[in-house]
Amino acid sequence: MSIEFPHLGIHLEHVGKTIQFLGIDIAYYGMIMAVAMIAGVGLVLEEANRTGQDEDFYLDMLIVSILIGIVGARAYYVVFSWDSYKDDLWEIFNTRNGGLAIYGGILFGVSAACIYTMKKKVRLGQMVDTACLGLILGQIIGRWGNFFNREAFGGYTDNVLAMRLPVDAVRRGEITSQMWEHMQTIKGVDYIQVHPTFLYESMWNILVLAFLLWYRHRKRSQGEVFLLYLAGYGIGRAWIEGLRTDQLRMAVFGVEFPVSQLLSLILVVASGGLILALRCRRKGEKYTRGVRGAHGTERREEMDHGDGAEGAASADREKEERDGF
């Protein structure tokens, strides 16, 4: 079935969901996810090499966090779409038609990476700053899996990026009344016209990645790039999620909220607060060191640290505390 971007003059005929190889149907969704993971891992290893870190550590850590992240992405989606799976539990394990929620992957994957990092006694702030670059690159590529699955789209629009999809290619529950009102029949095929929210998110994430690559040379604390990733992605996702017709929803005191939109806003506020806290702590420490220098206490501070290796280790510990988390 075709997919069209009428205002851009793009008409893609016979866009399939699978490709056949040796008699086996392989979903484009899965192929794109695999490419996204490989590209993300590659960028992380490149960044680790650039900053003089242990690439083997990152490779081992990423294998663990990706596997757990996939489980988390599926679990998150299933939990908030339980009505679609409660009558057929085996369908939970069928991911060929999509059903991976990125926030579940982030929550589970990042948690696994942090636990692994702490066990290996590697600086947590430096790890998340490095890994988030690969994560956002993976999100940029991975969103195109939704394109082939004809999912993760928004409501009706007639803007320049509007996308047309055949009615028979999408889930009926995601078609709004406004879409039905503007349905078009072209050559005997019924089409709906929608916001291509997968495209919006992919484009937004390109901007986030570009900013992070620029800012990584200017960060003031370890962990700051990761917090900016959370804030940047959260801002875009909060807006884009509001356009989608397939929102995962949660009832709180009888009122339903879009889960991912609510989580995005929480991440924006939390990460913004942590960035400010890191900045304030550094300013406070600079002021304290300035006061000590004015009173000629630097020498006494060195004596307090001790001499030789013990003094150097103590000074390093203080520097690490100033540098973030």
Secondary structure, 3 states (H helix, E strand, C coil): CCEEEHHHCEEECCCCCEEEECCEEEEHHHHHHHHHHHHHHHHHHHHHHHCCCCHHHHHHHHHHHHHHHHHHHHHHHHHCCHHHCCCCHHHHHCCCCCCCCHHHHHHHHHHHHHHHHHHCCCCHHHHHHHHHHHHHHHHHHHCHHHHHHCCCCECCCCCCCCEEEEHHHCCHHHCCHHHHHCCEEECCEEEEEECCHHHHHHHHHHHHHHHHHHHCCCCCCECHHHHHHHHHHHHHHHHHHCCECCCCEEEECCEEEEHHHHHHHHHHHHHHHHHHHHHHHHHHHHHHHHHHHHCCCHHHHHHHHCCHHHHHHHHHHHHHHHCEC
